[in-house]
Amino acid sequence: MKERGGNQTSGIDFFITQERIVFLDTQPILSPSILDHLINNDRKLPPEYNLPHTYVEMQSLQIAAFLFTVCHVVIVVQDWFTDLSLYRFLQTAEMVKPSTPSPSHESSSSSGSDEGTEYYPHLVFLQNKARREDFCPRKLRQMHLMIDQLMAHSHLRYKGTLSMLQCNIFPGLPPDFLDSEVNLFLMPFMDSESENENPPRAGPGSSPLFSLLPGYRGHPSFQSLVSKLRSQVMSMARPQLSHTILTEKNWFHYAARIWDGVKKSSALAEYSRLLA
């Protein structure tokens, strides 16, 4: 896959940091790259699947349902804004996730109501490769409003736990600029080393003073935004996933049981029959 320029992760990889934080990295969901690899390499499908695209969708749903059950924070990365099928997929995965009552009895709904005690993770939308115009306040408000409307019926904690307005990215905007601020973070293209060493300058027609200044980017540097995103994600509340405190080893066994439950899920099996 690497030689073909495809996805670098197959299935789910996990890493443990020195701070005892577990990171899970998954293959892309609903990926045409995976579907193309499946078809062109004549890979045999499991007996319960007849069509390659059904297998890819069900595999993506299994991964998402698993993450919604064993993670505190799930980061959804997309390279453009936006694909409506992504939000249908997220809510389908939410519907078929294993039932796991929240031991802390925290409110799990995005609106902060007291409905139910089912555990749901924080959901962060990361807009990758954001352009300069995406950082325009008007465009920013439109993106937040659209995500809020599309996720209005979800119980995933998609709002109220991450804010670009509170980390000084938009110093001229008041805290209440966004009527419904969701967990959306914009990330521009990664700065190359040549851009860091020789940043773009103002045009030749400008005054001598401005010709020495870097060109206008419309947003902070990539490294600065990564630092702000990391700080906010790391500071999110991490309630208990089960009724007992989980060490790394116990979490691994808990995650293995959840994955077995997802693979044998009757709800996912029924959904698969509807797709066939």
C-alpha positions as CSV (number, residue, x, y, z in Angstrom):
1,M,0.0,0.0,0.0
2,K,2.9,2.4,0.8
3,E,4.4,2.0,-2.7
4,R,1.0,2.7,-4.3
5,G,0.4,5.8,-2.3
6,G,-2.4,4.2,-0.4
7,N,-3.3,4.3,3.3
8,Q,-0.4,3.6,5.7
9,T,-2.6,2.0,8.5
10,S,-4.5,-1.2,8.0
11,G,-6.9,-2.1,10.7
12,I,-6.1,-0.5,14.1
13,D,-2.7,0.4,15.5
14,F,-2.2,1.6,19.0
15,F,0.6,3.4,20.8
16,I,1.2,4.2,24.5
17,T,3.0,7.4,25.4
18,Q,5.3,8.0,28.4
19,E,2.3,9.9,29.9
20,R,0.4,6.6,29.8
21,I,-2.0,7.9,27.2
22,V,-3.2,5.3,24.6
23,F,-3.5,6.5,21.0
24,L,-5.4,4.4,18.4
25,D,-4.8,5.0,14.7
26,T,-7.2,3.4,12.2
27,Q,-7.4,2.8,8.5
28,P,-9.5,5.4,6.7
29,I,-13.2,4.8,6.9
30,L,-15.3,4.2,3.7
31,S,-12.0,4.4,1.8
32,P,-12.0,4.0,-2.0
33,S,-8.3,3.1,-1.7
34,I,-9.2,0.1,0.4
35,L,-12.0,-0.9,-1.9
36,D,-9.7,-0.6,-5.0
37,H,-7.0,-2.7,-3.3
38,L,-9.7,-5.3,-2.3
39,I,-11.0,-5.6,-5.9
40,N,-7.8,-5.4,-7.9
41,N,-5.9,-7.9,-5.7
42,D,-8.7,-10.5,-5.8
43,R,-8.8,-10.7,-2.0
44,K,-11.3,-13.2,-0.8
45,L,-14.2,-11.8,1.2
46,P,-15.5,-13.3,4.4
47,P,-18.4,-15.7,3.6
48,E,-21.0,-13.4,5.2
49,Y,-20.3,-10.7,2.6
50,N,-21.2,-10.9,-1.1
51,L,-20.0,-7.5,-2.3
52,P,-16.7,-5.7,-1.7
53,H,-18.3,-2.3,-1.0
54,T,-20.5,-3.9,1.6
55,Y,-17.5,-5.4,3.3
56,V,-15.6,-2.1,3.4
57,E,-18.6,-0.3,4.9
58,M,-19.2,-2.9,7.5
59,Q,-15.5,-3.0,8.4
60,S,-15.6,0.8,8.8
61,L,-18.7,0.6,11.0
62,Q,-17.1,-2.0,13.2
63,I,-14.0,0.2,13.7
64,A,-16.1,3.3,14.5
65,A,-18.5,1.4,16.9
66,F,-15.4,0.0,18.7
67,L,-13.8,3.5,19.0
68,F,-17.1,5.0,20.3
69,T,-17.0,2.4,23.1
70,V,-13.3,2.3,24.2
71,C,-12.1,5.8,23.6
72,H,-12.5,9.1,25.6
73,V,-11.8,11.2,22.5
74,V,-12.4,10.3,18.9
75,I,-10.9,12.7,16.2
76,V,-12.6,12.6,12.8
77,V,-10.2,13.9,10.2
78,Q,-11.4,15.1,6.8
79,D,-9.5,16.8,4.0
80,W,-12.4,19.0,2.7
81,F,-15.7,20.4,4.0
82,T,-17.8,18.4,3.9
83,D,-19.2,15.0,2.9
84,L,-22.8,14.4,4.1
85,S,-22.3,10.7,4.0
86,L,-19.7,11.0,6.8
87,Y,-22.4,12.3,9.2
88,R,-24.8,9.5,8.3
89,F,-22.0,7.0,8.9
90,L,-21.2,8.5,12.3
91,Q,-24.8,8.3,13.5
92,T,-25.1,4.8,12.1
93,A,-22.0,3.7,14.1
94,E,-23.5,5.4,17.1
95,M,-26.7,3.4,16.7
96,V,-24.9,0.0,16.5
97,K,-22.3,0.6,19.1
98,P,-22.3,-1.8,22.1
99,S,-24.4,-0.7,25.0
100,T,-22.1,0.5,27.8
101,P,-23.7,2.3,30.7
102,S,-21.6,5.2,31.9
103,P,-20.3,4.4,35.4
104,S,-19.9,8.1,36.3
105,H,-23.5,8.8,35.3
106,E,-22.3,11.9,33.5
107,S,-24.6,13.5,31.0
108,S,-23.7,12.0,27.7
109,S,-25.9,14.0,25.4
110,S,-24.3,16.9,23.5
111,S,-26.9,19.4,24.7
112,G,-26.1,18.7,28.4
113,S,-29.5,17.1,29.3
114,D,-29.9,14.3,31.7
115,E,-31.3,11.8,29.3
116,G,-29.8,8.3,29.9
117,T,-26.5,7.2,31.2
118,E,-25.1,5.5,28.1
119,Y,-21.4,6.2,27.6
120,Y,-20.4,8.4,24.6
121,P,-17.0,9.8,23.9
122,H,-15.9,13.3,22.9
123,L,-16.1,13.8,19.2
124,V,-13.7,16.3,17.5
125,F,-13.9,17.3,13.9
126,L,-10.4,18.1,12.5
127,Q,-10.6,20.0,9.2
128,N,-7.3,19.0,7.6
129,K,-5.6,21.0,4.8
130,A,-7.7,24.1,5.6
131,R,-7.3,27.0,3.2
132,R,-6.8,30.6,4.2
133,E,-10.5,31.5,3.4
134,D,-11.6,28.7,5.8
135,F,-10.3,30.9,8.7
136,C,-12.6,33.7,7.7
137,P,-15.1,34.4,10.5
138,R,-18.1,34.1,8.2
139,K,-16.9,30.8,6.8
140,L,-16.1,29.6,10.3
141,R,-19.6,30.3,11.5
142,Q,-21.2,28.5,8.6
143,M,-19.1,25.4,9.2
144,H,-20.0,25.3,12.9
145,L,-23.7,25.8,12.1
146,M,-23.8,23.1,9.5
147,I,-22.1,20.5,11.7
148,D,-24.4,21.4,14.6
149,Q,-27.5,20.9,12.4
150,L,-26.3,17.6,11.0
151,M,-25.4,16.2,14.4
152,A,-28.4,17.7,16.3
153,H,-29.9,14.3,17.1
154,S,-26.6,12.6,18.1
155,H,-25.7,11.8,21.7
156,L,-22.0,11.9,20.9
157,R,-20.3,14.8,22.8
158,Y,-19.6,16.8,19.7
159,K,-19.8,20.3,21.3
160,G,-18.7,22.1,24.4
161,T,-15.3,20.5,25.0
162,L,-13.1,22.2,22.4
163,S,-12.9,25.8,21.2
164,M,-10.8,27.7,18.7
165,L,-12.1,31.0,20.1
166,Q,-10.6,30.3,23.6
167,C,-7.1,29.6,22.5
168,N,-6.4,33.0,20.9
169,I,-6.5,31.9,17.3
170,F,-9.1,34.6,16.6
171,P,-8.2,37.4,19.0
172,G,-10.6,39.9,17.5
173,L,-13.7,37.7,17.9
174,P,-15.8,37.7,21.1
175,P,-16.4,34.4,22.9
176,D,-20.0,34.4,21.9
177,F,-19.4,34.9,18.2
178,L,-20.4,31.4,17.4
179,D,-24.0,30.7,18.5
180,S,-23.4,26.9,18.5
181,E,-19.7,26.2,18.7
182,V,-19.0,22.5,18.0
183,N,-15.7,20.7,18.5
184,L,-14.2,21.8,15.2
185,F,-10.5,22.6,14.7
186,L,-9.0,23.8,11.5
187,M,-5.5,22.7,10.5
188,P,-3.8,24.2,7.4
189,F,-1.2,22.5,5.1
190,M,1.9,21.5,6.9
191,D,4.7,24.2,6.6
192,S,7.6,22.9,4.6
193,E,11.2,23.6,5.8
194,S,11.8,26.0,2.9
195,E,8.7,28.0,3.9
196,N,10.0,28.2,7.5
197,E,13.4,29.4,6.4
198,N,12.2,31.6,3.6
199,P,8.6,32.7,4.3
200,P,6.8,34.5,1.5
201,R,7.3,38.2,1.4
202,A,5.1,41.1,0.5
203,G,4.8,42.1,-3.1
204,P,7.4,44.3,-4.9
205,G,5.0,47.2,-5.1
206,S,4.8,47.6,-1.3
207,S,6.8,49.9,0.9
208,P,10.4,48.9,1.9
209,L,9.2,48.2,5.5
210,F,6.4,45.8,4.4
211,S,8.6,44.1,1.9
212,L,10.7,42.7,4.9
213,L,7.6,41.3,6.6
214,P,6.3,37.7,6.0
215,G,3.3,37.4,3.7
216,Y,-0.2,37.3,5.1
217,R,-1.3,33.7,5.8
218,G,-4.6,34.3,7.6
219,H,-3.8,31.9,10.4
220,P,-1.1,30.9,12.9
221,S,1.7,28.5,11.9
222,F,1.0,24.8,11.6
223,Q,3.2,24.0,14.6
224,S,1.4,26.6,16.7
225,L,-2.0,25.1,15.8
226,V,-0.9,21.6,16.5
227,S,0.3,22.7,19.9
228,K,-3.1,24.3,20.7
229,L,-5.0,21.3,19.5
230,R,-2.9,18.9,21.5
231,S,-3.4,21.1,24.6
232,Q,-7.2,21.1,24.3
233,V,-7.5,17.4,23.5
234,M,-5.3,16.4,26.4
235,S,-7.3,18.6,28.8
236,M,-10.7,16.9,28.0
237,A,-12.4,15.1,30.8
238,R,-11.8,11.3,30.8
239,P,-14.5,9.6,32.8
240,Q,-14.3,5.9,33.6
241,L,-15.1,3.5,30.7
242,S,-16.3,0.7,33.0
243,H,-17.3,0.2,36.7
244,T,-13.6,-0.5,37.6
245,I,-10.6,1.7,37.2
246,L,-8.7,0.4,34.1
247,T,-4.9,0.2,33.9
248,E,-3.3,-0.1,30.5
249,K,-3.4,-3.9,30.7
250,N,-7.0,-4.0,31.9
251,W,-8.0,-1.6,29.2
252,F,-6.4,-3.8,26.6
253,H,-8.5,-6.8,27.8
254,Y,-11.6,-4.6,28.0
255,A,-11.0,-3.4,24.4
256,A,-10.5,-7.0,23.3
257,R,-13.9,-8.0,24.8
258,I,-15.6,-5.0,23.2
259,W,-14.1,-5.9,19.8
260,D,-15.3,-9.5,20.1
261,G,-18.8,-8.1,20.9
262,V,-18.7,-5.8,17.9
263,K,-17.7,-8.6,15.6
264,K,-20.6,-10.7,16.9
265,S,-23.1,-7.8,17.1
266,S,-26.6,-8.8,16.0
267,A,-27.3,-5.1,15.2
268,L,-24.4,-5.0,12.8
269,A,-25.4,-8.3,11.3
270,E,-28.9,-7.1,10.6
271,Y,-27.6,-3.9,9.1
272,S,-25.3,-5.9,6.8
273,R,-28.3,-7.9,5.6
274,L,-30.0,-4.6,4.7
275,L,-27.0,-3.6,2.6
276,A,-26.9,-6.9,0.7
